[in-house]
């Protein structure tokens, strides 16, 4: 067992940030470094790109200095779908070419930060300062993360302001070890919201059974939330209800500052369902490969339209409530035989978000097509969904299994990064001796 797994739940006061460390700072006394200075002007960084995003950012330039208009602009302006970027690393100012290309928000998760922090030297100076100042490993991790989130929020704040809080959000996730802890998740969300202290931050909460009540409570405090790891229609409906319940429980006369997205995962659904279809092996089963995820997504959009209409919703609209937008997540294509825009182009619809990692974003900018597709053939989606059920696909099982796998993946990344940071800290101590 890793050293970081042995200290879980040491004290209740550490619930929000300290599920893995032995000396973490309590909720009410977590000092953070002063806010960094404002980013330099756009023209000062247009020609600098981190190794991860260099090919993507470079492809967006025209005549060496100006970002050309892309399909992402059309996606938002013509179809009302917001393209977000599913990645974050230092230097955060390298998001600027992507913002000019039409990106309107950022999502992050423990795996993204594990890759960013463990493979880059850009975090070393701050980390060394934190360790030398007596910070434990997990508290240092959160300070590294919060700085990136704050800096990214500054980058997208003009979009947030221009849209009156409708767009321009940056998401940061609570510890993946809180997936079965209702109150711990509430405390973590409140703490993150407080320390990030930016109007355009989304606190990510997983849509587990334990955390659905957390969503209601956090929303009721007026905190904007990105609900993540949604893999089934039944869980999605529970998430919508939690959002509506939270708005109603807030007691606020003005709900316009509360925003939320529901992150509905797509490609992972096909990965699991396809493996079952291949085991079945009949022509009918094989014909349905690569169709489950988008069919379920299309039905999710129908549910979205139904739930955000009618008397209950209209009463909230009178108080300024915003719809909890559907966000398509896990949009990278994992099967190389499928089109590389499979989980983007067929899911275009109004008042939705598509968050794309580098490969999907590059593909859509390069050859994606823009047109309303999410409800272009609902009857076909219903037919595919039913046909899969008849073949033995249990949608409830699919959702439950993918939720567990998603949490395990994030926990693994979280632990791996803490171990990596511990090794780095040990090396720093040896060097200084």
N, C-alpha and C positions, 0 to 999 in steps of 0.2 A: 504493500500500500504506500502511495506517495505521502511524503510528509505533510502535504497540504490537505490531505483528506482526513487526517487524524484529529484536527482541531475544530471540526464542525460543531456549531451550536455551543461554543464555550460559555457565552453569557448572553442573555436576552438583549442587553443594550447594544450588542454588536450585530444585531440581526440584519441591519440594512446593508452593511458593507463587509462584515467580517465573518464570513462563513468558513474561511480557510486559514486565517492567520492567527497567531498567538498573541500579537501585541498591537492589534489594529486600534485606530483612534475611534472612540465612541461617536455616535451620531451628532451629539451636541457640541463637540469640540474638535471638529476636523478642519484645521487651518489649511488653506490653499494658497498657493503663490498668488501675488497680485496679478490682475488681468494684464495680458501682454499688450503691447502697443498696437494701434490700428495697422492693418496690412498696408504695404506700400502700394502705390498706384499700379493699375493693371499693366501699363506698358512696361513697368520695371521687371515683370516676371513672365511675360509672354514667351520668352525664349528659353525658360528653365523648366524642366520637367523631371519628376522623380523617375527612377528606372521602371517602376511598375506601370506608370501611366504614360511614359514617354511616347511610345508608338501611337497611342490613341490621341494624345494632345497634339502631337506633331501633325497628324493627319487632318486636324481641324484648322490648321493655319493656311492662309491664302496670301501669297506674295511675302511670306516670311514674317509678317507681323500682325495681320488681321485675321480673326476667326470668321470663316465664311458661314453663311446661313445654312442650316441643316434641316433634315427631316424632323428633328426634335422641336424646332420652332413651329412647324406645321402641325405636329402632333398636338401641341397645346393650343395654338391659335385657331386651328380649323376643327379639331375634334374634342377639345376640352380635357385631354388627358395630360397629366403632368409627368414628364420623364425625370426620374431621380437616379442618382448614382449610388450603387451598392458597393461602396468602398471608401476608405479614409486612411490616409497616412501623411506623414510629414515630408516636406513642408506643405502645410495646408493651403498656402497661397497658390499652389499648383492646381487648385480647383478652378482658378479663374478662367483658363481657356475652356473648360467644360461648361462653366456657367455661361460664357459668351456663346457657346455652341447650342445652348438651349436647356441644359440641365437645371432643374428648379428645386432640388433638395438632395439630401444625402441620408442613407441608412447605414448603420454599422451594427456589428454583433461581436461576440467574444472571439470568433474565428478570425474576423477581419483584423481585430487588434492584435491577436496572437501573431499573425503574419507580419503586420506592420512593425510591431515593437521588436520582435525577435530577429527580424532580418535587416533592420536598419540601425545605423549608428546615430541617427538624428535625435534619438531619445536619451543618449548616453549622458550628456551634460546635466540635464534635469534630473535623471535618475541618480547620478552620482551625488548631486547636491541633496537630494531627498534622503539617500542612505546615510550620508555623512551627517545629516541633521537628525538622525535617529529614527526615521520612518521605518516601519516594518514593511515587508514586501507587498502585501496586498494594499495597504494604504498608499504606498508609492505607485502601484499600478493604477489606482483610481485617480491619483493626481495627474498622471500621464494622460489618461483617457479624458478627464475633464478639460484639460488644456486644449486637446485637439477638438473636442466638441464645442467649447467656447469659441475657438478661432474659426471653426467652420460655420457656426451660427452667425458670426460677424460677416462672413462672406455672403451668406444668403439673406441677411437682414433687409437689404434693399428690395428683394423680391417679396419678402414677408410684408414689408410696409406698402409696396405698390398694390398688393392684392388684399390689403386690409386683413392680414392674418390668414388668408386662404391658402398660401403656399410658402415655400422657402424654409421648410423645416429640416432639422438635423436630428437623427434619432440616436439615443444611447440606451443600452439595455441593462436592466438590473442583473445581479449575479445569477447565472444559470442554476446555482444551487438553491435558489428560492422557488423553484417550480412547483413544489408541494407545500409551500408555506404562505398562507393567505396574508397573515398580519405582517410577516417579514417582508413580503413584496410591497405592501402598502407603505411600510416604513422606508424601504429602499427607494421607492419612487418619490416620496416626499423629500428625502435627503438629496437625491440626485437633482431634483427640480430646484431645490434651494441652492446647492453649491454651483450648479451650472449657471443659474441666474440669468437666463436669456429667454426672451418671449417666444422665440421660435425653436425651442427644444421640444422634441417628442420623447417621452420616457417609454421605453419598450417593455411590455409585460407579456409573458407567454400566455396563450389561451388554454392553459391547463384547467382541469376541473377545479383545482384549488385556487387558481388565480383569476377565474372569471369574477368571483365576488370582489377581488382586489381591484379589478377594472372599474366596477361601479363606485367603490369608495374613492379611488384616486380621481376619477372624473368629478365626483361630487365636491372635491376640494378645489376644483377649477384648474386642474393640471391636465395638459394635453398629453395624449397617450397614443402610441403605436402598438396595437395588439398584434403579437407575432405568433408564428407557428400554428396557423389555422390550416387544417387539411381536410375538413369535411363540412358539409352544409349544415348539419345539426349543430356543430360547435360554432360555426359562423353565426347562426341565428342567436345562440346564447350570448355571443359577443355583442351583437347589435342590441339585444335586450339590456345587457349590462350598461352599455353606453347610454341608452335612453333612460334607464333607471337612475344612472348617475347624474344626468342632467336634471332630472326631476327632483332628485334628492339634494341638489346643490343649494336650493333656496335662493339662487341668484336671480335678479330681475334682468340682468344682461348676460346672456350666454355666449356672446359673440367672440370672446377671447378663448373659448375652449375649442380645441380642434382634435380630431382623432382620425386615424386610418386603421383599417383592418387588413393585416398582411396575409393574404390567401396564397398559399404556396402551390406552384404548378408542376414544374419539371420532376420534382421528387415523386409526385403521384404517378406519373407515367413510368418512372423507373421501377417502382414496386409493382404496379398493375401489369406492366409488360412482362415482368418475370413470371407472373402467374399465368398470363395468357400463353406464353411460350411453353410452359409445362402442360397446359391443356392441349395445345398443339393442333387443334382442329383448324380448318381453313377459316371458319367464322371467327375463332378466337384470334388467330394471327392477323386477320384483317383489321381488328380493333386496336392493334398496337399503335401507340403514339396518339391516341384519341381521347383517352380517359380524362386527362388533366384539363384540357381546354373545354371539354363537354361539361365537366363539373363547374369550371369557372364561369361558363355561360349561364348556368343555372344559379350560381351565386349572385350574378348580376341581376337576375330576375328577382331573387329574394331581396336584394338591396333596394330595388325600385319599389317593391311591395311594402317593405318595412318603413321606408322613409317617405311615406305618403299617408293620407288619412287624418282623422281628427287629432289623434295623439301627437303626431308629428307636427301638424299645423299649429297646435298650441305652443309647442316649443319654438317653432319658427318665429312666432310673434315676440319671443324673448331674444331673438337673434341667434338661435341655435344653427350650427353648421352641420351638414350631413357628415357622418363618419364615412369617409371615402374608402372604397375598395382599393387595395394596393396589391398588385400582382408581384409576388416575390418568387425567388428561385426560378429566374427567367433564363438562365444559361441552359443551353441544350447539352444534355449528357450523353445522348446517343448520336455518334457522328454521322449516322445515316439519315438523320432528320435535318430539315432545313434549319439554318442557324438563327432564324428569327421566329421559330415555331411558337415560342411562348411570349412573343411581343406583338407581332402583326395581327394575329387572330383575336387579340384581347383589347382592341382599341375601342374605347367608349367614353362618354362624357362623365365628368366628375369622378374620374378614377386616376390612379397613379400606377406607373410601371417603374419599378426600381430595377436597374440593370447593372450587373457587373461589367467589367471591361469588355469581355468577348461579345456579350449580347449588345452592349451599347455601340461598339464599333460596327458590328454587323448591321444594326438597324440604321445607323447613320450612313453607312456605305450603300446599302441596297434595300432598305426597308420601304414599305409602301404605307401611305397614310389614308385611312378610310375607316368609317365606323363598321366594325366587324363583330363586336362582342354579342350583339343580338341579331345578327343578320340571318341566322338560321337556328332559332331556338328549338323548333321541332326536331331537327337533326340531333341537337345536343341531348334532348330528352330521350330520343331513340337510342343513342349510344349509351347513355347512362343506364337505361333499362336493359339493354342487351347485355351489358356487362354484369348486371345483377343476375340475369338469367343464366349466365355462364358460371355463376358462383362467386363473383366478386362481392365481398362484404364491405360496403363503403365505411361502415363503422369501424371495422377492423383496420382498414387502410388508414383511416384518420388516426386511430389510437397508436398504431405501430409507428407511423411517421412522426407523431408527436414525441414518442419516447426516443426514437432515433435522433431527432433534432436536438432534444435536451441533452442526450448523452454526448453528441458531437460538440455542443457548446461547452459542456463541462470538461470534456477532454482538452479542448483548446485552452480553456481558462486555466486548468491545472498545469498544462504544458508551459504556458507563458509564465505562471508564477514560479515554476521550477527553473525556467530559463533565467528569470530575473534573480532568483536566489543564487544561481551559479555566477551570474554577472556580479552580484553584490559581493560574493565570497572572493572573486578575483580582484575586485577593487580593494578589499580589505588586505589581501595578501600583498598587492602592489604597494599599498601605503605603509606597510610594516617595515 
